Amino acid sequence: MKNQEVLKFEWKKGEKSVFPAHEMVKNWVFNEQTEDEAALAHYMATVAEKSGMNSNDLQHIFPAVLRMLKNDTAWSK
């Protein structure tokens, strides 16, 4: 596995925002409690891109995967 940036971080007014680094999902904003979900979004985008999928496809698949994992964050809704 190549060494790549997975997450990017921003702090505003003491709040940490987490962004997946992959181009297809780089605008998705997570918080500190959902940092693992942001990493999952990055890696799902990496695999989806290899399969010819786009960001619209991921917008539908990502919440479904989180629900299958019994995740109860806003991202799984």
N, CA, C and O atoms as a printed pandas DataFrame, in Angstrom:
     atom_number atom_name residue_name chain_id  residue_number  x_coord  y_coord  z_coord
0              1         N          MET        A               1    0.839   -1.173    0.000
1              2        CA          MET        A               1    0.000    0.000    0.000
2              3         C          MET        A               1    0.883    1.234    0.000
3              4         O          MET        A               1    1.837    1.336    0.771
4              5         N          LYS        A               2    0.550    2.162   -0.872
5              6        CA          LYS        A               2    1.350    3.374   -0.926
6              7         C          LYS        A               2    0.980    4.299    0.234
7              8         O          LYS        A               2   -0.148    4.285    0.725
8              9         N          ASN        A               3    1.946    5.091    0.652
9             10        CA          ASN        A               3    1.715    6.041    1.738
10            11         C          ASN        A               3    0.973    7.243    1.181
11            12         O          ASN        A               3    1.506    7.987    0.358
12            13         N          GLN        A               4   -0.266    7.429    1.637
13            14        CA          GLN        A               4   -1.072    8.509    1.108
14            15         C          GLN        A               4   -1.791    9.231    2.242
15            16         O          GLN        A               4   -2.026    8.669    3.312
16            17         N          GLU        A               5   -2.128   10.463    1.984
17            18        CA          GLU        A               5   -2.916   11.228    2.944
18            19         C          GLU        A               5   -4.355   10.729    2.888
19            20         O          GLU        A               5   -4.951   10.668    1.813
20            21         N          VAL        A               6   -4.903   10.379    4.022
21            22        CA          VAL        A               6   -6.253    9.836    4.087
22            23         C          VAL        A               6   -7.245   10.891    4.551
23            24         O          VAL        A               6   -8.354   10.977    4.023
24            25         N          LEU        A               7   -6.854   11.695    5.538
25            26        CA          LEU        A               7   -7.739   12.689    6.113
26            27         C          LEU        A               7   -7.089   14.064    6.138
27            28         O          LEU        A               7   -5.868   14.191    6.232
28            29         N          LYS        A               8   -7.924   15.084    6.052
29            30        CA          LYS        A               8   -7.487   16.470    6.214
30            31         C          LYS        A               8   -8.311   17.068    7.349
31            32         O          LYS        A               8   -9.461   16.687    7.571
32            33         N          PHE        A               9   -7.702   18.007    8.059
33            34        CA          PHE        A               9   -8.353   18.572    9.238
34            35         C          PHE        A               9   -8.390   20.089    9.165
35            36         O          PHE        A               9   -7.480   20.721    8.629
36            37         N          GLU        A              10   -9.450   20.661    9.709
37            38        CA          GLU        A              10   -9.576   22.108    9.859
38            39         C          GLU        A              10  -10.138   22.378   11.246
39            40         O          GLU        A              10  -10.969   21.624   11.753
40            41         N          TRP        A              11   -9.674   23.462   11.850
41            42        CA          TRP        A              11  -10.202   23.873   13.143
42            43         C          TRP        A              11  -10.807   25.256   12.985
43            44         O          TRP        A              11  -10.149   26.177   12.501
44            45         N          LYS        A              12  -12.064   25.401   13.395
45            46        CA          LYS        A              12  -12.754   26.695   13.380
46            47         C          LYS        A              12  -13.476   26.850   14.705
47            48         O          LYS        A              12  -14.294   26.013   15.086
48            49         N          LYS        A              13  -13.165   27.927   15.397
49            50        CA          LYS        A              13  -13.801   28.214   16.689
50            51         C          LYS        A              13  -13.686   27.026   17.643
51            52         O          LYS        A              13  -14.628   26.707   18.368
52            53         N          GLY        A              14  -12.541   26.388   17.633
53            54        CA          GLY        A              14  -12.291   25.269   18.529
54            55         C          GLY        A              14  -12.920   23.952   18.108
55            56         O          GLY        A              14  -12.763   22.948   18.803
56            57         N          GLU        A              15  -13.620   23.933   16.996
57            58        CA          GLU        A              15  -14.246   22.713   16.494
58            59         C          GLU        A              15  -13.380   22.100   15.398
59            60         O          GLU        A              15  -12.908   22.793   14.497
60            61         N          LYS        A              16  -13.184   20.803   15.494
61            62        CA          LYS        A              16  -12.369   20.088   14.509
62            63         C          LYS        A              16  -13.281   19.516   13.420
63            64         O          LYS        A              16  -14.225   18.783   13.716
64            65         N          SER        A              17  -12.997   19.851   12.174
65            66        CA          SER        A              17  -13.690   19.271   11.026
66            67         C          SER        A              17  -12.734   18.312   10.337
67            68         O          SER        A              17  -11.543   18.591   10.194
68            69         N          VAL        A              18  -13.272   17.186    9.916
69            70        CA          VAL        A              18  -12.473   16.135    9.293
70            71         C          VAL        A              18  -12.991   15.917    7.875
71            72         O          VAL        A              18  -14.196   15.782    7.661
72            73         N          PHE        A              19  -12.086   15.885    6.919
73            74        CA          PHE        A              19  -12.429   15.711    5.514
74            75         C          PHE        A              19  -11.654   14.525    4.946
75            76         O          PHE        A              19  -10.445   14.430    5.156
76            77         N          PRO        A              20  -12.328   13.611    4.225
77            78        CA          PRO        A              20  -11.590   12.571    3.504
78            79         C          PRO        A              20  -10.724   13.230    2.429
79            80         O          PRO        A              20  -11.138   14.224    1.833
80            81         N          ALA        A              21   -9.556   12.704    2.180
81            82        CA          ALA        A              21   -8.632   13.320    1.232
82            83         C          ALA        A              21   -8.945   12.971   -0.227
83            84         O          ALA        A              21   -8.546   13.706   -1.130
84            85         N          HIS        A              22   -9.643   11.878   -0.468
85            86        CA          HIS        A              22   -9.901   11.454   -1.842
86            87         C          HIS        A              22  -10.740   12.495   -2.579
87            88         O          HIS        A              22  -11.682   13.052   -2.016
88            89         N          GLU        A              23  -10.402   12.750   -3.813
89            90        CA          GLU        A              23  -11.044   13.777   -4.640
90            91         C          GLU        A              23  -12.567   13.614   -4.719
91            92         O          GLU        A              23  -13.296   14.607   -4.723
92            93         N          MET        A              24  -13.044   12.381   -4.781
93            94        CA          MET        A              24  -14.482   12.144   -4.945
94            95         C          MET        A              24  -15.292   12.517   -3.709
95            96         O          MET        A              24  -16.485   12.797   -3.824
96            97         N          VAL        A              25  -14.674   12.528   -2.536
97            98        CA          VAL        A              25  -15.416   12.789   -1.296
98            99         C          VAL        A              25  -14.771   13.875   -0.446
99           100         O          VAL        A              25  -15.070   13.993    0.743
100          101         N          LYS        A              26  -13.901   14.657   -1.038
101          102        CA          LYS        A              26  -13.133   15.647   -0.274
102          103         C          LYS        A              26  -13.998   16.748    0.338
103          104         O          LYS        A              26  -13.552   17.434    1.257
104          105         N          ASN        A              27  -15.225   16.929   -0.154
105          106        CA          ASN        A              27  -16.107   17.957    0.392
106          107         C          ASN        A              27  -17.033   17.437    1.486
107          108         O          ASN        A              27  -17.810   18.205    2.053
108          109         N          TRP        A              28  -16.958   16.145    1.789
109          110        CA          TRP        A              28  -17.776   15.582    2.850
110          111         C          TRP        A              28  -17.161   15.984    4.183
111          112         O          TRP        A              28  -15.968   15.774    4.401
112          113         N          VAL        A              29  -17.954   16.553    5.070
113          114        CA          VAL        A              29  -17.442   17.053    6.347
114          115         C          VAL        A              29  -17.895   16.144    7.488
115          116         O          VAL        A              29  -19.085   15.883    7.665
116          117         N          PHE        A              30  -16.935   15.681    8.239
117          118        CA          PHE        A              30  -17.171   14.852    9.417
118          119         C          PHE        A              30  -16.675   15.615   10.638
119          120         O          PHE        A              30  -15.942   16.596   10.507
120          121         N          ASN        A              31  -17.071   15.169   11.816
121          122        CA          ASN        A              31  -16.547   15.788   13.028
122          123         C          ASN        A              31  -15.558   14.839   13.710
123          124         O          ASN        A              31  -15.280   13.748   13.211
124          125         N          GLU        A              32  -15.045   15.267   14.834
125          126        CA          GLU        A              32  -14.025   14.480   15.531
126          127         C          GLU        A              32  -14.537   13.102   15.943
127          128         O          GLU        A              32  -13.776   12.135   15.952
128          129         N          GLN        A              33  -15.826   13.008   16.285
129          130        CA          GLN        A              33  -16.398   11.721   16.703
130          131         C          GLN        A              33  -16.609   10.765   15.524
131          132         O          GLN        A              33  -16.745    9.559   15.726
132          133         N          THR        A              34  -16.636   11.289   14.309
133          134        CA          THR        A              34  -16.856   10.429   13.136
134          135         C          THR        A              34  -15.625   10.385   12.227
135          136         O          THR        A              34  -15.741   10.246   11.009
136          137         N          GLU        A              35  -14.466   10.505   12.831
137          138        CA          GLU        A              35  -13.213   10.461   12.069
138          139         C          GLU        A              35  -13.021    9.113   11.375
139          140         O          GLU        A              35  -12.528    9.057   10.249
140          141         N          ASP        A              36  -13.408    8.033   12.044
141          142        CA          ASP        A              36  -13.283    6.706   11.424
142          143         C          ASP        A              36  -14.181    6.585   10.198
143          144         O          ASP        A              36  -13.795    5.971    9.203
144          145         N          GLU        A              37  -15.368    7.162   10.265
145          146        CA          GLU        A              37  -16.276    7.153    9.122
146          147         C          GLU        A              37  -15.685    7.945    7.958
147          148         O          GLU        A              37  -15.884    7.582    6.799
148          149         N          ALA        A              38  -14.963    9.023    8.256
149          150        CA          ALA        A              38  -14.301    9.804    7.207
150          151         C          ALA        A              38  -13.221    8.976    6.515
151          152         O          ALA        A              38  -13.070    9.031    5.295
152          153         N          ALA        A              39  -12.477    8.211    7.305
153          154        CA          ALA        A              39  -11.448    7.337    6.721
154          155         C          ALA        A              39  -12.094    6.269    5.847
155          156         O          ALA        A              39  -11.587    5.945    4.773
156          157         N          LEU        A              40  -13.211    5.727    6.308
157          158        CA          LEU        A              40  -13.936    4.743    5.506
158          159         C          LEU        A              40  -14.396    5.353    4.183
159          160         O          LEU        A              40  -14.296    4.712    3.137
160          161         N          ALA        A              41  -14.895    6.581    4.224
161          162        CA          ALA        A              41  -15.325    7.261    2.999
162          163         C          ALA        A              41  -14.159    7.401    2.027
163          164         O          ALA        A              41  -14.325    7.195    0.825
164          165         N          HIS        A              42  -12.979    7.750    2.543
165          166        CA          HIS        A              42  -11.791    7.883    1.687
166          167         C          HIS        A              42  -11.483    6.555    0.998
167          168         O          HIS        A              42  -11.302    6.508   -0.219
168          169         N          TYR        A              43  -11.425    5.483    1.777
169          170        CA          TYR        A              43  -11.058    4.191    1.194
170          171         C          TYR        A              43  -12.152    3.628    0.289
171          172         O          TYR        A              43  -11.853    2.964   -0.703
172          173         N          MET        A              44  -13.408    3.886    0.621
173          174        CA          MET        A              44  -14.482    3.464   -0.280
174          175         C          MET        A              44  -14.370    4.194   -1.616
175          176         O          MET        A              44  -14.591    3.602   -2.673
176          177         N          ALA        A              45  -14.029    5.469   -1.568
177          178        CA          ALA        A              45  -13.858    6.237   -2.809
178          179         C          ALA        A              45  -12.690    5.697   -3.630
179          180         O          ALA        A              45  -12.763    5.646   -4.858
180          181         N          THR        A              46  -11.630    5.299   -2.963
181          182        CA          THR        A              46  -10.472    4.734   -3.656
182          183         C          THR        A              46  -10.865    3.474   -4.420
183          184         O          THR        A              46  -10.494    3.308   -5.582
184          185         N          VAL        A              47  -11.613    2.591   -3.770
185          186        CA          VAL        A              47  -12.041    1.341   -4.406
186          187         C          VAL        A              47  -13.100    1.621   -5.468
187          188         O          VAL        A              47  -13.066    1.027   -6.546
188          189         N          ALA        A              48  -14.035    2.518   -5.175
189          190        CA          ALA        A              48  -15.102    2.846   -6.134
190          191         C          ALA        A              48  -14.532    3.424   -7.424
191          192         O          ALA        A              48  -15.018    3.122   -8.515
192          193         N          GLU        A              49  -13.513    4.248   -7.299
193          194        CA          GLU        A              49  -12.892    4.845   -8.479
194          195         C          GLU        A              49  -12.304    3.766   -9.389
195          196         O          GLU        A              49  -12.395    3.869  -10.613
196          197         N          LYS        A              50  -11.709    2.747   -8.806
197          198        CA          LYS        A              50  -11.151    1.636   -9.593
198          199         C          LYS        A              50  -12.244    0.902  -10.362
199          200         O          LYS        A              50  -11.992    0.314  -11.414
200          201         N          SER        A              51  -13.467    0.942   -9.820
201          202        CA          SER        A              51  -14.596    0.250  -10.447
202          203         C          SER        A              51  -15.382    1.139  -11.388
203          204         O          SER        A              51  -16.410    0.722  -11.922
204          205         N          GLY        A              52  -14.909    2.372  -11.601
205          206        CA          GLY        A              52  -15.584    3.277  -12.524
206          207         C          GLY        A              52  -16.785    3.991  -11.929
207          208         O          GLY        A              52  -17.595    4.553  -12.667
208          209         N          MET        A              53  -16.914    3.981  -10.618
209          210        CA          MET        A              53  -18.028    4.672   -9.967
210          211         C          MET        A              53  -17.686    6.146   -9.786
211          212         O          MET        A              53  -16.533    6.549   -9.936
212          213         N          ASN        A              54  -18.704    6.949   -9.461
213          214        CA          ASN        A              54  -18.474    8.375   -9.248
214          215         C          ASN        A              54  -18.982    8.794   -7.868
215          216         O          ASN        A              54  -19.477    7.971   -7.099
216          217         N          SER        A              55  -18.851   10.077   -7.571
217          218        CA          SER        A              55  -19.232   10.567   -6.242
218          219         C          SER        A              55  -20.733   10.426   -5.994
219          220         O          SER        A              55  -21.154   10.211   -4.857
220          221         N          ASN        A              56  -21.531   10.543   -7.034
221          222        CA          ASN        A              56  -22.971   10.353   -6.872
222          223         C          ASN        A              56  -23.285    8.927   -6.422
223          224         O          ASN        A              56  -24.137    8.718   -5.559
224          225         N          ASP        A              57  -22.602    7.960   -7.001
225          226        CA          ASP        A              57  -22.784    6.565   -6.580
226          227         C          ASP        A              57  -22.448    6.408   -5.096
227          228         O          ASP        A              57  -23.160    5.731   -4.355
228          229         N          LEU        A              58  -21.360    7.041   -4.680
229          230        CA          LEU        A              58  -20.932    6.923   -3.283
230          231         C          LEU        A              58  -21.925    7.575   -2.326
231          232         O          LEU        A              58  -22.097    7.103   -1.203
232          233         N          GLN        A              59  -22.573    8.641   -2.749
233          234        CA          GLN        A              59  -23.564    9.292   -1.891
234          235         C          GLN        A              59  -24.699    8.346   -1.529
235          236         O          GLN        A              59  -25.315    8.490   -0.473
236          237         N          HIS        A              60  -24.976    7.390   -2.389
237          238        CA          HIS        A              60  -26.031    6.417   -2.126
238          239         C          HIS        A              60  -25.505    5.198   -1.385
239          240         O          HIS        A              60  -26.189    4.658   -0.515
240          241         N          ILE        A              61  -24.312    4.767   -1.716
241          242        CA          ILE        A              61  -23.753    3.545   -1.143
242          243         C          ILE        A              61  -23.231    3.750    0.278
243          244         O          ILE        A              61  -23.411    2.881    1.130
244          245         N          PHE        A              62  -22.591    4.883    0.542
245          246        CA          PHE        A              62  -21.950    5.108    1.837
246          247         C          PHE        A              62  -22.934    4.985    3.008
247          248         O          PHE        A              62  -22.646    4.247    3.950
248          249         N          PRO        A              63  -24.077    5.672    2.989
249          250        CA          PRO        A              63  -25.013    5.513    4.114
250          251         C          PRO        A              63  -25.511    4.071    4.266
251          252         O          PRO        A              63  -25.721    3.596    5.382
252          253         N          ALA        A              64  -25.698    3.381    3.138
253          254        CA          ALA        A              64  -26.158    1.993    3.200
254          255         C          ALA        A              64  -25.119    1.103    3.875
255          256         O          ALA        A              64  -25.468    0.237    4.677
256          257         N          VAL        A              65  -23.864    1.311    3.557
257          258        CA          VAL        A              65  -22.789    0.526    4.188
258          259         C          VAL        A              65  -22.762    0.813    5.687
259          260         O          VAL        A              65  -22.621   -0.111    6.488
260          261         N          LEU        A              66  -22.894    2.071    6.073
261          262        CA          LEU        A              66  -22.904    2.405    7.500
262          263         C          LEU        A              66  -24.076    1.743    8.214
263          264         O          LEU        A              66  -23.926    1.262    9.337
264          265         N          ARG        A              67  -25.238    1.713    7.574
265          266        CA          ARG        A              67  -26.390    1.037    8.188
266          267         C          ARG        A              67  -26.132   -0.452    8.342
267          268         O          ARG        A              67  -26.510   -1.042    9.355
268          269         N          MET        A              68  -25.494   -1.071    7.353
269          270        CA          MET        A              68  -25.161   -2.494    7.458
270          271         C          MET        A              68  -24.201   -2.750    8.613
271          272         O          MET        A              68  -24.215   -3.821    9.220
272          273         N          LEU        A              69  -23.368   -1.755    8.910
273          274        CA          LEU        A              69  -22.423   -1.866   10.018
274          275         C          LEU        A              69  -23.056   -1.463   11.353
275          276         O          LEU        A              69  -22.372   -1.374   12.372
276          277         N          LYS        A              70  -24.361   -1.223   11.333
277          278        CA          LYS        A              70  -25.119   -0.815   12.524
278          279         C          LYS        A              70  -24.606    0.499   13.103
279          280         O          LYS        A              70  -24.636    0.708   14.316
280          281         N          ASN        A              71  -24.140    1.371   12.233
281          282        CA          ASN        A              71  -23.643    2.688   12.622
282          283         C          ASN        A              71  -24.839    3.606   12.858
283          284         O          ASN        A              71  -25.792    3.605   12.079
284          285         N          ASP        A              72  -24.786    4.389   13.934
285          286        CA          ASP        A              72  -25.919    5.241   14.280
286          287         C          ASP        A              72  -25.551    6.732   14.244
287          288         O          ASP        A              72  -25.982    7.497   15.107
288          289         N          THR        A              73  -24.768    7.138   13.263
289          290        CA          THR        A              73  -24.417    8.546   13.120
290          291         C          THR        A              73  -25.330    9.181   12.083
291          292         O          THR        A              73  -26.086    8.488   11.402
292          293         N          ALA        A              74  -25.257   10.499   11.967
293          294        CA          ALA        A              74  -26.054   11.208   10.977
294          295         C          ALA        A              74  -25.732   10.737    9.557
295          296         O          ALA        A              74  -26.584   10.812    8.672
296          297         N          TRP        A              75  -24.509   10.252    9.337
297          298        CA          TRP        A              75  -24.097    9.793    8.008
298          299         C          TRP        A              75  -24.821    8.517    7.578
299          300         O          TRP        A              75  -24.874    8.211    6.387
300          301         N          SER        A              76  -25.372    7.780    8.521
301          302        CA          SER        A              76  -26.060    6.525    8.166
302          303         C          SER        A              76  -27.535    6.740    7.853
303          304         O          SER        A              76  -28.241    5.791    7.511
304          305         N          LYS        A              77  -27.998    7.962    7.965
305          306        CA          LYS        A              77  -29.432    8.254    7.738
306          307         C          LYS        A              77  -29.728    8.447    6.261
307          308         O          LYS        A              77  -30.875    8.698    5.888
